[in-house]
Amino acid sequence: MEQLKRVYEAFNARDLETALSLMHDDVDWPNGWEGGRLQGREAVREYWTRQFASIDSHVTPEAFTESGDRVAVTVHQVVKDLEGTVQSDGTVSHVYTLRDGLVTRMDIVNLS
């Protein structure tokens, strides 16, 4: 759980290097903003760079549920445009698959 908390802290601080270091090189990541899926750390880096240049998103983990190599995280997610207007504000579930303490996959489930 501490590992995933660090991912969220790094994401919210826009510290890509720390967030990416907590993922496997071949991580399978959802493109929740544009659609589809991404393969590998570099694809996630490019995606987040584009995202941060266009929108301001902040995610706050509220609950963690662990089951084997998977962890479901309930998060409060706020997305604003670059002028500060809220585009969305709600709760989603991020489901992570871990291997050797690193994220290998993440999925998004909308809850609200």
ZAMARGU-4260 file (C-alpha; in steps of 0.2 Angstrom, whole numbers, plus 5000, padded with zeros to 4 digits):
<rodrens>
0) 5000/5000/5000 | 5014/5012/5004 | 5021/5009/4986 | 5004/5015/4979 | 5003/5030/4990
5) 5020/5035/4984 | 5014/5034/4966 | 4999/5045/4970 | 5010/5058/4979 | 5022/5058/4965
10) 5008/5060/4952 | 5000/5074/4961 | 5017/5083/4963 | 5021/5080/4944 | 5036/5070/4949
15) 5036/5058/4934 | 5053/5050/4938 | 5047/5044/4955 | 5030/5038/4949 | 5038/5029/4934
20) 5051/5021/4945 | 5037/5012/4954 | 5031/5003/4938 | 5038/4989/4928 | 5047/4993/4912
25) 5033/4985/4902 | 5018/4992/4913 | 5001/4991/4905 | 4992/5007/4909 | 4975/5014/4904
30) 4974/5030/4894 | 4959/5037/4904 | 4960/5054/4896 | 4961/5050/4877 | 4956/5031/4877
35) 4965/5015/4874 | 4980/5008/4883 | 4998/5011/4885 | 5013/4999/4885 | 5029/5003/4895
40) 5035/5017/4906 | 5040/5028/4891 | 5022/5028/4884 | 5016/5033/4902 | 5028/5047/4903
45) 5023/5054/4886 | 5005/5052/4890 | 5007/5061/4907 | 5017/5075/4899 | 5003/5078/4886
50) 4990/5077/4900 | 4998/5089/4912 | 5000/5102/4897 | 4981/5101/4894 | 4972/5098/4911
55) 4976/5099/4929 | 4971/5082/4937 | 4973/5078/4956 | 4969/5061/4964 | 4967/5057/4982
60) 4967/5039/4988 | 4953/5036/5001 | 4953/5017/5003 | 4964/5002/4999 | 4958/4984/4997
65) 4971/4971/4994 | 4968/4954/4986 | 4983/4943/4982 | 4993/4953/4969 | 4979/4965/4966
70) 4975/4981/4975 | 4959/4991/4972 | 4961/5010/4977 | 4946/5021/4979 | 4951/5038/4974
75) 4943/5056/4974 | 4948/5063/4957 | 4946/5081/4952 | 4950/5087/4934 | 4951/5105/4930
80) 4956/5114/4914 | 4971/5125/4914 | 4961/5140/4919 | 4955/5131/4935 | 4937/5127/4929
85) 4932/5110/4936 | 4928/5097/4922 | 4925/5082/4933 | 4924/5079/4952 | 4920/5061/4957
90) 4926/5044/4964 | 4934/5031/4954 | 4942/5014/4958 | 4960/5011/4952 | 4964/4993/4951
95) 4983/4988/4951 | 4991/4972/4948 | 5008/4971/4956 | 5024/4960/4953 | 5040/4961/4963
100) 5033/4976/4972 | 5030/4986/4956 | 5015/4990/4946 | 5012/4979/4931 | 4995/4985/4926
105) 4982/4998/4931 | 4963/4998/4927 | 4950/5012/4930 | 4933/5008/4936 | 4921/5023/4937
110) 4911/5024/4953 | 4901/5040/4951
</rodrens>
